[in-house]
Amino acid sequence: MIRSRDLGKVASVRRWTKAAIDCYQRGCVCESCFYSEFFQNSPQRCQMKATVLELVRVLGIPQNVEPLPGVMEEEVV
């Protein structure tokens, strides 16, 4: 179970933004993210993962958007 304090506070979400879609496509991995440099030396943490999770919960996955290759793929054993 994920507690809200683990992800921080999430503002109410209304629509998928380009930044949220980019984050979703990367599987919420901050590596190579536009914002990763901004938060690198900051006491604040990026809240985009929490936002993406809330968008998926409220609105569902973004339409006509696929995760990037190699992201969110299940391993076949």
N, C-alpha and C positions, 0 to 999 in steps of 0.2 A: 504494500500500500504506500502511496506517495502522499506525504503530508504537505499541506500548503506552505509551511515554513521552509521545507526543503527546496522548493522552487521559487519562493518569493511571492510577492503579491502580483496578481494579474489584473490589469484593467479590463473592463468589459470589452468584449470583442464583437465586432459587427460585420467584418468582411476580411477576406484574405488580402493582405497587402503584398507587394512585390518582395519585400524583405522577409515576410513570413513564409511565402512560397519558396524563396531561395533556401531558407533554413529548413523547411520541410524536405526539399529535394536533397539536401545534404544529410538528412537523417538527424538533424539537430546537433551535428558535430561542428564545433566552432573552428576547427582547423580550416584555413583558407577562407574564412568568412570576412566580409568587409568590415564588420564591427569588432573583430577579435583584437585588432591593434588598438582600438579605442579603449577597450576594457582591460588591456594587458597591464597597464600601470595604474589602474584605478581601483579604489576601494569598493566601487560598485561592481555588481555582477550583471552580466547580460540576462535579460528576462525573456529572450525570444523563445527559448525552449518551452517555458511555461505558457507563453502566448500561443505557440503552435499546438501544444497539447489541448489547450482550452478551445482553440478554433476547431480542432478535429472533434472534440467532444460536442461542441455546440452546433457547428455547421457541417461537419463531416469533412472528408478529405477534399482538397481542391480539385475541381473538375478539369479534365484535360491536362493534368500535370502528372508526370511520372517521376519517381525518384531517380537520381543520377545512377548510372551503371555502377554496380558494386555496393550500393547503399541500400540498406534494409532488405537484403536478400537472405533467405533462409538457407542454412547449410544443408546440403543433402549428404546423408551419411550412408 
